[in-house]
Amino acid sequence: LPVEAISLVVYVGDEKVGAIETLRDIAIPEVSEIRFYDAHDARRRWGVDLKYGAIEVVPASSATSQLDQPAGVARQ
């Protein structure tokens, strides 16, 4: 079965990395933020049927690059 059918799915940015167990493999210093999406919001964000929802890990490097943007620049 695909991971979406049996577990929360973990994304690092927009890249699917696997089931919830993959969180163990991500070093804490590399993480700036962790976000939970319920099934409805996850489907809207990633466009696939995520029965149990998803967790998005925002890498520390992404947060730093967003903070470096000039004022008035839209963030994604």
DRENDREN-92906 format. One line per field, with one value per residue: residue number from 1; residue in three letters; x, y, z of N, C-alpha, C, O, CB in turn. Coordinates in nm, 2 decimals. Glycine has a CB too. Layout:
N
num (NUM,...)
residu (ALA,...)
n.xx (X,...)
n.yy (Y,...)
n.zz (Z,...)
ca.xx (X,...)
ca.yy (Y,...)
ca.zz (Z,...)
c.xx (X,...)
c.yy (Y,...)
c.zz (Z,...)
o.xx (X,...)
o.yy (Y,...)
o.zz (Z,...)
cb.xx (X,...)
cb.yy (Y,...)
cb.zz (Z,...)
//
This chain:
76
num (1,2,3,4,5,6,7,8,9,10,11,12,13,14,15,16,17,18,19,20,21,22,23,24,25,26,27,28,29,30,31,32,33,34,35,36,37,38,39,40,41,42,43,44,45,46,47,48,49,50,51,52,53,54,55,56,57,58,59,60,61,62,63,64,65,66,67,68,69,70,71,72,73,74,75,76)
residu (LEU,PRO,VAL,GLU,ALA,ILE,SER,LEU,VAL,VAL,TYR,VAL,GLY,ASP,GLU,LYS,VAL,GLY,ALA,ILE,GLU,THR,LEU,ARG,ASP,ILE,ALA,ILE,PRO,GLU,VAL,SER,GLU,ILE,ARG,PHE,TYR,ASP,ALA,HIS,ASP,ALA,ARG,ARG,ARG,TRP,GLY,VAL,ASP,LEU,LYS,TYR,GLY,ALA,ILE,GLU,VAL,VAL,PRO,ALA,SER,SER,ALA,THR,SER,GLN,LEU,ASP,GLN,PRO,ALA,GLY,VAL,ALA,ARG,GLN)
n.xx (0.08,0.04,0.21,0.04,-0.20,-0.18,-0.06,0.03,0.18,0.51,0.65,0.93,0.96,0.84,0.89,0.81,0.89,0.83,0.67,0.54,0.74,0.98,1.05,1.23,1.47,1.55,1.76,1.74,1.87,1.84,1.59,1.34,1.07,0.77,0.48,0.14,-0.10,-0.44,-0.63,-0.79,-0.67,-0.41,-0.46,-0.53,-0.30,-0.09,-0.22,-0.28,-0.45,-0.45,-0.51,-0.47,-0.37,-0.09,0.25,0.45,0.79,0.98,1.27,1.56,1.73,1.55,1.39,1.57,1.64,1.39,1.37,1.56,1.46,1.37,1.16,0.81,0.82,0.65,0.60,0.61)
n.yy (-0.12,0.23,0.49,0.70,0.57,0.45,0.60,0.92,1.15,1.26,1.56,1.74,2.06,2.07,1.82,1.48,1.26,1.03,0.81,0.88,0.78,0.87,1.11,1.06,1.05,1.31,1.57,1.78,2.04,2.11,2.19,2.43,2.47,2.29,2.17,2.07,1.93,1.87,1.61,1.73,1.99,1.91,1.77,1.99,2.14,1.97,1.83,1.56,1.26,1.24,1.05,1.05,1.29,1.53,1.61,1.88,1.96,2.23,2.33,2.47,2.63,2.72,2.89,3.09,3.20,3.31,3.51,3.68,3.81,4.12,4.38,4.38,4.19,3.92,3.62,3.27)
n.zz (0.00,-0.06,0.12,0.19,0.24,0.48,0.68,0.84,0.62,0.56,0.47,0.35,0.30,-0.02,-0.09,-0.07,0.19,0.32,0.56,0.89,1.06,0.94,1.05,1.26,1.14,1.08,1.16,1.44,1.45,1.18,1.14,1.11,1.16,1.22,1.07,1.10,0.89,0.84,0.67,0.47,0.44,0.37,0.13,-0.03,-0.03,-0.13,-0.33,-0.35,-0.23,0.10,0.34,0.62,0.67,0.68,0.77,0.76,0.73,0.78,0.66,0.82,0.66,0.47,0.62,0.70,0.45,0.38,0.57,0.50,0.28,0.12,0.27,0.19,-0.01,-0.14,0.04,0.00)
ca.xx (0.00,0.12,0.22,-0.08,-0.31,-0.16,0.01,0.06,0.29,0.60,0.71,1.03,0.93,0.74,0.94,0.76,1.00,0.78,0.57,0.58,0.87,1.10,1.09,1.34,1.60,1.58,1.83,1.67,1.92,1.81,1.44,1.30,0.93,0.70,0.34,0.05,-0.21,-0.54,-0.65,-0.85,-0.57,-0.30,-0.50,-0.53,-0.16,-0.01,-0.29,-0.31,-0.54,-0.37,-0.61,-0.45,-0.30,0.05,0.34,0.55,0.91,1.04,1.42,1.62,1.78,1.43,1.34,1.67,1.63,1.27,1.39,1.66,1.39,1.34,1.02,0.72,0.83,0.56,0.66,0.53)
ca.yy (0.00,0.36,0.55,0.78,0.49,0.38,0.69,1.06,1.16,1.37,1.64,1.84,2.15,2.01,1.68,1.37,1.18,0.90,0.80,0.96,0.73,0.93,1.22,1.02,1.07,1.45,1.63,1.89,2.17,2.14,2.22,2.56,2.47,2.17,2.21,1.96,1.96,1.76,1.55,1.83,2.09,1.84,1.75,2.12,2.18,1.88,1.78,1.41,1.21,1.21,1.01,1.09,1.43,1.54,1.69,1.95,2.00,2.35,2.33,2.59,2.71,2.79,3.00,3.19,3.27,3.39,3.62,3.77,3.89,4.26,4.40,4.39,4.08,3.81,3.49,3.16)
ca.zz (0.00,-0.06,0.25,0.21,0.28,0.61,0.78,0.80,0.52,0.60,0.36,0.38,0.19,-0.11,-0.12,0.02,0.23,0.37,0.67,1.01,1.12,0.88,1.14,1.34,1.06,1.05,1.27,1.50,1.41,1.04,1.13,1.17,1.19,1.18,1.06,1.07,0.80,0.84,0.54,0.38,0.40,0.30,-0.01,-0.10,-0.04,-0.22,-0.45,-0.35,-0.12,0.22,0.43,0.76,0.68,0.66,0.85,0.68,0.80,0.71,0.69,0.88,0.55,0.41,0.71,0.69,0.32,0.38,0.66,0.42,0.17,0.15,0.31,0.08,-0.11,-0.09,0.08,-0.05)
c.xx (0.09,0.11,0.10,-0.20,-0.30,-0.10,0.00,0.18,0.38,0.66,0.82,1.02,0.82,0.78,0.88,0.87,0.96,0.68,0.63,0.71,0.99,1.14,1.21,1.47,1.63,1.64,1.76,1.73,1.88,1.66,1.42,1.16,0.87,0.55,0.26,-0.06,-0.31,-0.56,-0.70,-0.74,-0.45,-0.33,-0.49,-0.39,-0.08,-0.08,-0.31,-0.39,-0.45,-0.47,-0.60,-0.39,-0.16,0.12,0.44,0.67,0.97,1.18,1.46,1.67,1.67,1.39,1.44,1.66,1.50,1.29,1.48,1.59,1.36,1.19,0.93,0.73,0.74,0.63,0.56,0.49)
c.yy (0.12,0.41,0.63,0.70,0.44,0.48,0.83,1.06,1.28,1.43,1.73,1.94,2.09,1.87,1.58,1.28,1.05,0.92,0.87,0.91,0.80,1.06,1.19,1.05,1.22,1.51,1.76,2.02,2.21,2.18,2.36,2.56,2.33,2.21,2.08,2.01,1.84,1.72,1.65,1.93,2.03,1.82,1.88,2.16,2.10,1.81,1.63,1.37,1.16,1.18,1.05,1.22,1.42,1.63,1.75,2.00,2.12,2.35,2.47,2.68,2.78,2.91,3.12,3.27,3.35,3.52,3.73,3.85,4.03,4.28,4.42,4.28,3.97,3.68,3.38,3.08)
c.zz (0.00,0.08,0.29,0.27,0.42,0.72,0.74,0.71,0.57,0.47,0.42,0.27,0.11,-0.15,-0.02,0.05,0.29,0.48,0.79,1.08,1.06,0.96,1.22,1.27,1.03,1.17,1.31,1.45,1.26,1.03,1.19,1.22,1.15,1.18,1.03,0.98,0.81,0.69,0.44,0.34,0.33,0.16,-0.09,-0.12,-0.14,-0.33,-0.46,-0.23,-0.01,0.33,0.57,0.78,0.65,0.76,0.75,0.77,0.72,0.75,0.74,0.77,0.48,0.49,0.70,0.56,0.31,0.46,0.59,0.31,0.21,0.19,0.18,-0.03,-0.05,-0.07,0.04,0.07)
o.xx (0.20,0.02,0.06,-0.28,-0.40,-0.09,-0.04,0.26,0.32,0.71,0.80,1.06,0.71,0.72,0.91,0.95,1.04,0.61,0.74,0.78,1.10,1.25,1.28,1.58,1.74,1.58,1.72,1.66,1.89,1.62,1.46,1.12,0.92,0.50,0.30,-0.12,-0.27,-0.50,-0.65,-0.72,-0.39,-0.25,-0.45,-0.36,-0.01,-0.02,-0.34,-0.40,-0.39,-0.51,-0.70,-0.36,-0.10,0.06,0.51,0.65,1.00,1.22,1.41,1.66,1.69,1.36,1.40,1.67,1.50,1.24,1.47,1.65,1.33,1.11,0.98,0.64,0.75,0.72,0.44,0.42)
o.yy (0.13,0.39,0.64,0.76,0.39,0.44,0.87,0.97,1.38,1.36,1.78,1.92,2.05,1.81,1.59,1.23,0.96,1.02,0.93,0.99,0.80,1.11,1.28,1.07,1.24,1.51,1.84,2.12,2.32,2.21,2.39,2.63,2.28,2.26,1.99,2.12,1.73,1.78,1.65,1.96,2.10,1.84,1.88,2.23,2.16,1.75,1.58,1.45,1.06,1.27,1.09,1.26,1.32,1.71,1.68,2.06,2.10,2.37,2.57,2.80,2.89,3.02,3.23,3.39,3.46,3.62,3.84,3.94,4.05,4.20,4.48,4.28,3.93,3.64,3.40,2.98)
o.zz (0.06,0.16,0.40,0.33,0.48,0.83,0.63,0.71,0.60,0.38,0.52,0.15,0.16,-0.23,0.10,-0.03,0.31,0.49,0.79,1.14,1.12,0.94,1.26,1.33,0.97,1.28,1.23,1.42,1.22,0.92,1.30,1.31,1.05,1.28,0.96,1.00,0.80,0.60,0.32,0.22,0.25,0.07,-0.20,-0.22,-0.22,-0.42,-0.56,-0.13,-0.01,0.40,0.64,0.89,0.60,0.82,0.68,0.87,0.60,0.87,0.70,0.78,0.44,0.44,0.70,0.56,0.25,0.43,0.62,0.26,0.33,0.15,0.08,-0.12,0.06,-0.14,0.05,0.06)
cb.xx (-0.09,0.06,0.35,-0.12,-0.33,-0.06,0.15,0.09,0.24,0.71,0.61,1.18,1.05,0.73,1.09,0.65,1.08,0.90,0.54,0.47,0.88,1.06,0.97,1.33,1.58,1.44,1.98,1.67,2.07,1.83,1.36,1.31,0.85,0.73,0.32,0.00,-0.17,-0.67,-0.74,-0.97,-0.53,-0.27,-0.64,-0.61,-0.09,0.06,-0.23,-0.17,-0.63,-0.27,-0.62,-0.36,-0.33,0.08,0.41,0.49,1.01,0.96,1.50,1.73,1.86,1.32,1.33,1.81,1.63,1.16,1.46,1.77,1.27,1.37,1.01,0.75,0.98,0.45,0.69,0.60)
cb.yy (0.00,0.46,0.63,0.85,0.37,0.27,0.65,1.14,1.18,1.31,1.72,1.78,2.19,2.09,1.68,1.29,1.26,0.83,0.66,0.94,0.58,0.97,1.26,0.87,1.00,1.52,1.66,1.88,2.17,2.01,2.11,2.67,2.59,2.05,2.31,1.91,1.97,1.81,1.43,1.90,2.16,1.71,1.69,2.22,2.17,1.78,1.82,1.33,1.10,1.33,0.86,0.98,1.49,1.59,1.61,2.07,1.89,2.48,2.29,2.56,2.62,2.69,2.95,3.13,3.17,3.31,3.58,3.69,3.81,4.35,4.53,4.52,4.03,3.79,3.48,3.07)
cb.zz (0.12,-0.16,0.26,0.08,0.19,0.60,0.79,0.93,0.37,0.69,0.28,0.39,0.11,-0.24,-0.12,-0.05,0.33,0.42,0.70,1.12,1.09,0.74,1.23,1.37,0.93,1.01,1.23,1.65,1.42,0.96,1.21,1.06,1.13,1.28,0.94,1.21,0.65,0.90,0.55,0.44,0.53,0.37,-0.01,-0.01,0.10,-0.13,-0.57,-0.34,-0.17,0.25,0.42,0.82,0.81,0.51,0.96,0.60,0.82,0.75,0.56,0.98,0.45,0.39,0.85,0.70,0.21,0.43,0.79,0.37,0.13,0.04,0.40,0.01,-0.12,-0.20,0.23,-0.15)
//
